[in-house]
Amino acid sequence: MTRSFAGLALDRPLVMAIVNVTPDSFSDGGERLDPARAIDDGLRFVAEGADILDVGGESTRPGSAAVSPEEECRRVLPVVEGLVRHGAVVSLDTRRALVAGAGLAAGARIVNDVSALRDDPAMLPLVARRKAAVVLMHRRGRPEERYAGPAYADVVEDVRRFLLDRAAASQAAGVERHSIALDPGLGFGKKVEEELALIAGTSRLAEAGYPVLIGCSRKSFIGRLTGVERPADRDPASVWLAVEAVRRGASIVRVHNVVATRQALAVFEAMR
């Protein structure tokens, strides 16, 4: 029997396209403040091969400023509604229950929470009650705190234990196991060598049976490794890492460049 997540079969790698509607995201902040532009871009990503559109209205880059739930709703809801109206599978990148509830009511299928349902105590019961799919991500601290924290004893094992604990807590609260995906949180409170260790250790996280989502697209650690300062110029390395993550067991990759990622995955799948 083929596994699935949010109604999508996992018989091949899924591509989640990033649709930020923020003024301050690290790569594409300010590009889609007009909902019509965001909807057009999202539908283009679907035509290019995206399976999921991840809509976010609050930047979670280190040091970013929080916005109110009301402002977040103002940014994302017209985009979610427009994309769903055209048949797109929408994920809502939020850590607020008010935003998640409104987005699910508008037709989103997935809540992608960088706090693993911890920042807002109302989030876990909401996701369980609404039978939504959820991405649980590992993160130290909050965006506005720049993710400070002590050193990891073993970054792969520490992250794995945290995510499995959050998955168990989610199931205990009523979230169905097949509705949970795990994200090790690349770019969130890790050193360059730890980011690479997590990608290399994707198989250890995947052993638990949950779909693993890897989001490394254009992240700053790629810039530190390559010397490429402009995030949009980091796509070659981003695509390579996405394929490598899939090779090691990732089921979903979260990306900016859908065309390049889908082409690379097609070649990879043909060579398996």
C-alpha positions as CSV (number, residue, x, y, z in Angstrom):
1,M,0.0,0.0,0.0
2,T,1.4,3.4,-1.0
3,R,2.0,5.8,1.8
4,S,0.4,9.3,1.6
5,F,0.6,12.7,3.2
6,A,-2.2,15.3,3.0
7,G,-3.9,13.1,0.4
8,L,-0.8,13.0,-1.8
9,A,0.8,9.7,-2.7
10,L,4.4,9.3,-1.6
11,D,5.4,7.0,-4.4
12,R,7.7,9.7,-5.7
13,P,9.4,12.8,-4.0
14,L,7.0,15.7,-3.5
15,V,8.1,19.2,-4.2
16,M,6.8,22.0,-1.9
17,A,7.1,25.4,-3.5
18,I,7.7,28.5,-1.3
19,V,5.1,31.3,-1.7
20,N,6.1,34.0,0.8
21,V,3.9,37.0,1.1
22,T,6.2,38.9,3.5
23,P,8.2,42.0,3.1
24,D,11.3,40.6,4.9
25,S,11.9,36.9,4.0
26,F,15.6,36.3,3.4
27,S,15.3,35.4,-0.3
28,D,12.0,36.7,-1.8
29,G,10.8,39.2,0.8
30,G,8.6,41.9,-0.8
31,E,8.1,40.1,-4.1
32,R,4.5,39.0,-3.5
33,L,2.8,41.6,-1.4
34,D,0.1,41.8,-4.0
35,P,-2.1,38.7,-3.6
36,A,-2.7,38.5,-7.3
37,R,1.0,38.2,-7.9
38,A,1.3,35.6,-5.2
39,I,-1.5,33.6,-6.7
40,D,-0.1,33.8,-10.2
41,D,3.3,32.7,-9.0
42,G,1.8,29.8,-7.0
43,L,-0.1,28.6,-10.0
44,R,3.0,28.9,-12.1
45,F,4.8,26.7,-9.6
46,V,2.1,24.1,-9.9
47,A,2.4,24.1,-13.7
48,E,6.2,23.7,-13.3
49,G,5.7,20.6,-11.1
50,A,5.1,21.7,-7.5
51,D,2.9,19.3,-5.5
52,I,2.3,21.6,-2.6
53,L,2.4,25.4,-2.2
54,D,3.6,26.6,1.2
55,V,2.1,30.1,1.9
56,G,3.8,32.1,4.6
57,G,2.9,35.5,6.0
58,E,5.6,35.9,8.7
59,S,9.3,35.7,8.1
60,T,11.0,33.1,10.4
61,R,14.6,34.0,9.4
62,P,16.9,34.5,12.4
63,G,16.4,38.0,13.9
64,S,13.1,38.6,12.1
65,A,10.4,40.7,13.8
66,A,7.1,39.0,14.7
67,V,3.9,40.3,13.2
68,S,0.4,40.1,14.7
69,P,-1.9,37.2,13.9
70,E,-4.3,39.7,12.4
71,E,-1.7,41.0,10.0
72,E,-0.6,37.5,9.1
73,C,-4.2,36.6,8.2
74,R,-4.5,39.8,6.1
75,R,-1.5,38.7,4.1
76,V,-2.1,35.0,3.6
77,L,-5.9,34.4,3.4
78,P,-6.6,36.0,0.0
79,V,-3.7,34.0,-1.4
80,V,-4.8,30.7,0.2
81,E,-8.4,31.2,-1.0
82,G,-7.2,32.1,-4.6
83,L,-4.9,29.1,-4.8
84,V,-7.4,26.6,-3.4
85,R,-10.1,27.9,-5.8
86,H,-7.8,26.8,-8.6
87,G,-7.3,23.4,-7.1
88,A,-3.9,23.8,-5.5
89,V,-2.8,21.8,-2.5
90,V,-1.9,24.5,0.1
91,S,0.3,24.4,3.2
92,L,0.1,27.3,5.6
93,D,3.5,28.2,7.2
94,T,2.4,29.6,10.5
95,R,2.9,29.1,14.3
96,R,-0.4,30.8,15.3
97,A,-3.7,28.9,15.9
98,L,-5.8,31.9,14.8
99,V,-4.0,32.0,11.4
100,A,-4.0,28.2,11.0
101,G,-7.7,28.0,11.8
102,A,-8.6,30.7,9.3
103,G,-6.3,29.1,6.6
104,L,-7.8,25.6,7.1
105,A,-11.3,27.1,6.8
106,A,-10.2,28.7,3.6
107,G,-9.1,25.3,2.2
108,A,-5.5,24.8,3.3
109,R,-4.7,21.1,4.0
110,I,-1.4,21.4,5.9
111,V,-0.1,23.4,8.8
112,N,3.7,23.9,8.6
113,D,4.7,25.0,12.1
114,V,8.4,25.9,12.7
115,S,7.7,25.5,16.4
116,A,6.4,21.9,16.1
117,L,3.1,23.1,17.6
118,R,4.7,24.6,20.7
119,D,4.6,28.4,20.4
120,D,0.8,28.7,20.6
121,P,-0.9,26.3,23.1
122,A,-4.1,26.4,21.0
123,M,-2.3,25.0,17.9
124,L,-2.1,21.3,18.7
125,P,-5.8,20.9,19.7
126,L,-6.8,22.9,16.6
127,V,-4.8,20.7,14.3
128,A,-6.2,17.5,15.9
129,R,-9.8,18.8,15.9
130,R,-9.6,19.8,12.2
131,K,-7.9,16.6,11.1
132,A,-5.2,18.6,9.3
133,A,-1.9,17.4,8.2
134,V,1.1,18.9,10.0
135,V,4.8,19.4,9.5
136,L,6.6,19.4,12.8
137,M,10.0,21.3,12.6
138,H,12.9,21.3,15.0
139,R,13.9,24.8,16.1
140,R,15.8,26.3,19.0
141,G,14.4,29.5,20.4
142,R,12.3,31.9,18.5
143,P,13.1,33.8,15.3
144,E,13.4,37.1,17.2
145,E,15.9,35.4,19.5
146,R,18.2,34.3,16.7
147,Y,17.9,30.7,17.8
148,A,20.6,30.7,20.5
149,G,21.3,27.5,22.4
150,P,23.9,25.1,23.8
151,A,25.9,22.7,21.6
152,Y,24.4,19.5,20.4
153,A,25.8,16.2,21.8
154,D,24.8,14.5,18.5
155,V,22.8,16.8,16.3
156,V,21.1,14.1,14.3
157,E,20.1,12.1,17.4
158,D,19.1,15.2,19.4
159,V,16.9,16.4,16.5
160,R,15.5,12.9,15.9
161,R,14.5,12.5,19.6
162,F,12.8,16.0,19.7
163,L,10.8,15.3,16.6
164,L,9.7,11.9,17.6
165,D,8.7,13.3,21.0
166,R,6.6,16.0,19.3
167,A,5.1,13.4,16.9
168,A,4.1,11.2,19.9
169,A,2.6,14.2,21.7
170,S,0.6,15.1,18.5
171,Q,-0.8,11.6,18.2
172,A,-1.7,11.6,21.9
173,A,-3.7,14.7,21.3
174,G,-5.5,13.2,18.4
175,V,-3.5,14.0,15.3
176,E,-3.4,10.9,13.0
177,R,0.0,9.3,12.4
178,H,-0.3,9.4,8.6
179,S,-0.9,13.2,8.9
180,I,2.5,14.0,10.4
181,A,5.7,14.9,8.6
182,L,9.0,15.7,10.2
183,D,11.4,18.6,9.4
184,P,14.9,18.8,11.0
185,G,14.9,22.6,10.6
186,L,17.9,23.4,8.5
187,G,19.0,27.0,9.0
188,F,17.4,27.1,12.5
189,G,20.0,27.2,15.2
190,K,22.6,24.9,13.6
191,K,26.2,25.4,12.5
192,V,27.2,24.6,8.9
193,E,28.7,21.2,9.9
194,E,25.4,20.4,11.7
195,E,23.3,21.3,8.7
196,L,25.4,18.9,6.6
197,A,25.2,16.2,9.3
198,L,21.4,16.5,9.3
199,I,21.1,16.1,5.5
200,A,23.5,13.1,5.7
201,G,21.5,11.7,8.5
202,T,18.1,12.0,6.8
203,S,17.8,8.2,6.7
204,R,18.0,8.0,10.5
205,L,15.0,10.3,10.8
206,A,13.1,8.5,8.0
207,E,13.5,5.2,9.8
208,A,10.7,6.1,12.2
209,G,8.2,5.9,9.2
210,Y,7.1,9.5,9.1
211,P,7.6,11.4,5.8
212,V,10.7,13.7,6.2
213,L,10.7,17.2,4.7
214,I,14.0,18.9,3.9
215,G,14.1,22.6,3.4
216,C,17.6,23.8,2.5
217,S,16.8,26.0,-0.5
218,R,19.0,29.1,-0.7
219,K,19.8,28.9,3.1
220,S,22.7,30.9,4.5
221,F,24.8,27.8,5.2
222,I,25.0,27.3,1.4
223,G,26.3,30.8,1.1
224,R,28.9,30.2,3.8
225,L,30.0,27.0,2.0
226,T,30.1,28.4,-1.5
227,G,30.9,32.1,-1.0
228,V,27.7,33.0,-2.9
229,E,26.1,36.0,-1.1
230,R,22.9,36.5,-3.1
231,P,20.3,33.9,-2.0
232,A,18.8,33.6,-5.5
233,D,22.2,32.6,-6.9
234,R,22.4,29.6,-4.6
235,D,20.0,27.4,-6.6
236,P,22.6,25.0,-8.1
237,A,23.8,23.9,-4.6
238,S,20.2,24.0,-3.3
239,V,19.0,21.6,-6.1
240,W,21.9,19.3,-5.5
241,L,21.2,19.1,-1.8
242,A,17.5,18.5,-2.4
243,V,18.4,15.4,-4.6
244,E,20.9,14.2,-2.0
245,A,18.2,14.5,0.7
246,V,15.8,12.4,-1.4
247,R,18.5,9.9,-2.0
248,R,18.9,9.6,1.7
249,G,15.2,9.1,2.4
250,A,13.4,12.5,2.3
251,S,9.9,12.4,1.0
252,I,9.3,16.1,0.5
253,V,11.7,18.9,-0.5
254,R,10.8,22.6,0.1
255,V,12.2,24.8,-2.6
256,H,12.3,28.2,-4.4
257,N,13.2,26.9,-7.8
258,V,10.6,24.3,-8.9
259,V,11.8,23.8,-12.5
260,A,15.4,23.0,-11.6
261,T,14.4,20.8,-8.7
262,R,11.8,18.8,-10.6
263,Q,14.2,18.3,-13.6
264,A,17.0,17.0,-11.2
265,L,14.6,14.7,-9.4
266,A,13.4,13.3,-12.7
267,V,16.9,12.4,-13.7
268,F,17.6,10.9,-10.3
269,E,14.4,8.8,-10.3
270,A,15.3,7.5,-13.8
271,M,18.7,6.4,-12.6
272,R,17.6,4.5,-9.5
